[in-house]
Amino acid sequence: MGNFQIKEQLIPRNDKIFVSFGETNYEDRFCLILETKTISDIDLVIVKLIKSIPYWVISLLNLRNKIAIIFGLKTGKIGNFYNNPQISNLKTSQSIGDIVIILKEKYHLIIELKDKHLDFRFSILIGQENSLTKVSLSTIVKINNFFGTLYFFIITPFHRLIIKNILKKLSSEM
């Protein structure tokens, strides 16, 4: 594993993640910064990110989905995307279960899920300056009701831990 840094940064106000989303109640951006000779496109990074998801995170998401069904919440309905080679062939406006691809460009992907308790967007943005590659994972959330507030209070520490863990594992894949 080479030299890398993981930094938390503010999402620039002109970032495309905010377009047509409205008010946010939460936002974060974690960036993996590492030395590379070439920049990977979004399709390759998506595959590497999915491979970087630890088993314990997949187990937590499966548990979350079982609980969500009880409360009538969306589970994403994306099936087993962890082993799906088609995941790298995403297109703008395509839906994968409940998740909509808002934007897909060569170095940028934005997905969105809207539910009765909260709406969220997640972004992967890849950039390179000199010999440094930066993979930024951004999340924005709009809470729609009290249950959304309660839910997000519970999952926020897990979200932050999971994103940092995935970026750390991704550093060895790049």
TABEL-V583956 format. One record per residue. N is the residue number from 0. RES is the residue in one letter. PSI is psi in degrees with one decimal (none if undefined). OMEGA is omega as a letter, one per 30 degrees, with the letter a starting at -180 (* if undefined). NEAR is the number of other ideal C-beta (glycine too) atoms within 12 Angstrom. Layout:
{{N/RES/PSI/OMEGA/NEAR} {N/RES/PSI/OMEGA/NEAR}}
This chain:
{{0/M/127.3/a/13} {1/G/-173.3/l/17} {2/N/135.5/l/16} {3/F/161.4/l/25} {4/Q/147.6/l/21} {5/I/122.0/a/27} {6/K/144.1/l/21} {7/E/132.8/a/21} {8/Q/160.7/l/20} {9/L/146.1/l/16} {10/I/125.3/l/29} {11/P/141.2/a/16} {12/R/-24.9/a/12} {13/N/7.6/l/9} {14/D/141.2/a/25} {15/K/-15.8/l/27} {16/I/-27.1/a/33} {17/F/-15.0/a/24} {18/V/123.8/l/17} {19/S/25.2/l/17} {20/F/-33.2/a/27} {21/G/-160.3/a/16} {22/E/141.9/l/14} {23/T/147.4/l/23} {24/N/-15.6/a/24} {25/Y/143.6/l/26} {26/E/144.5/l/29} {27/D/159.5/l/31} {28/R/125.8/l/32} {29/F/134.6/a/34} {30/C/133.4/l/31} {31/L/123.2/a/43} {32/I/122.2/a/29} {33/L/159.2/l/29} {34/E/126.4/l/21} {35/T/156.2/l/27} {36/K/-30.4/a/13} {37/T/158.4/l/12} {38/I/135.2/l/24} {39/S/145.7/l/28} {40/D/172.2/a/23} {41/I/-36.7/a/33} {42/D/-44.2/l/25} {43/L/-40.1/l/26} {44/V/-37.7/l/37} {45/I/-48.1/l/38} {46/V/-44.6/a/28} {47/K/-37.3/l/28} {48/L/-44.9/a/38} {49/I/-41.1/l/29} {50/K/-22.5/a/25} {51/S/-5.8/a/30} {52/I/117.4/a/30} {53/P/154.2/a/23} {54/Y/-38.3/a/14} {55/W/-30.4/l/16} {56/V/-42.9/l/24} {57/I/-42.0/l/21} {58/S/-43.0/l/16} {59/L/-42.0/l/22} {60/L/-39.5/l/25} {61/N/-41.1/l/21} {62/L/-44.6/l/17} {63/R/-42.3/a/24} {64/N/-38.0/l/23} {65/K/-40.6/l/14} {66/I/-40.6/a/17} {67/A/-39.1/l/25} {68/I/-40.3/l/15} {69/I/-37.8/a/11} {70/F/6.2/l/19} {71/G/25.3/l/12} {72/L/159.9/l/25} {73/K/144.9/l/25} {74/T/1.2/a/23} {75/G/-34.3/a/27} {76/K/41.7/a/19} {77/I/-2.0/l/27} {78/G/-153.9/a/17} {79/N/75.7/a/19} {80/F/-11.0/a/26} {81/Y/-27.8/a/22} {82/N/23.2/a/14} {83/N/109.3/a/18} {84/P/-18.9/a/14} {85/Q/-9.7/a/18} {86/I/-24.7/a/32} {87/S/1.7/a/23} {88/N/41.4/a/16} {89/L/153.1/l/32} {90/K/148.9/l/20} {91/T/138.3/a/18} {92/S/-3.3/l/15} {93/Q/147.2/l/20} {94/S/140.2/l/20} {95/I/97.5/a/26} {96/G/-125.3/a/20} {97/D/-6.1/a/22} {98/I/133.9/a/29} {99/V/135.8/l/29} {100/I/108.2/a/29} {101/I/-38.5/a/32} {102/L/135.8/l/30} {103/K/113.5/l/28} {104/E/177.5/a/21} {105/K/-35.8/a/17} {106/Y/19.4/a/26} {107/H/136.2/l/31} {108/L/134.2/l/40} {109/I/127.5/l/36} {110/I/158.5/a/39} {111/E/143.5/l/36} {112/L/126.9/l/31} {113/K/132.1/a/25} {114/D/172.2/a/27} {115/K/-26.0/a/20} {116/H/-33.7/l/28} {117/L/159.7/l/33} {118/D/143.7/l/32} {119/F/156.2/l/38} {120/R/146.6/l/37} {121/F/137.3/a/37} {122/S/141.6/l/40} {123/I/123.1/a/47} {124/L/129.4/a/33} {125/I/132.4/l/35} {126/G/160.5/l/25} {127/Q/136.2/l/22} {128/E/123.5/a/12} {129/N/-122.3/a/12} {130/S/15.0/a/15} {131/L/128.2/l/23} {132/T/138.1/a/33} {133/K/120.5/l/35} {134/V/113.6/a/45} {135/S/127.6/l/39} {136/L/116.9/a/42} {137/S/144.7/l/35} {138/T/134.5/l/36} {139/I/146.3/a/36} {140/V/138.8/l/34} {141/K/120.1/a/28} {142/I/131.4/a/26} {143/N/-18.1/a/22} {144/N/-178.6/a/18} {145/F/-40.5/l/13} {146/F/-36.9/l/19} {147/G/-40.3/l/26} {148/T/-47.0/l/19} {149/L/-48.3/l/16} {150/Y/-48.0/a/28} {151/F/-32.8/l/30} {152/F/-40.2/a/19} {153/I/-42.1/a/16} {154/I/-17.8/a/28} {155/T/-47.4/l/24} {156/P/-36.4/l/14} {157/F/-43.6/l/21} {158/H/-50.7/a/29} {159/R/-42.1/l/21} {160/L/-43.4/a/19} {161/I/-46.2/a/30} {162/I/-46.0/l/36} {163/K/-40.9/a/28} {164/N/-42.8/l/25} {165/I/-42.6/l/33} {166/L/-39.0/l/36} {167/K/-45.7/l/26} {168/K/-35.7/l/27} {169/L/-32.9/a/39} {170/S/-30.2/l/28} {171/S/-13.1/l/17} {172/E/-18.1/a/26} {173/M/none/*/33}}
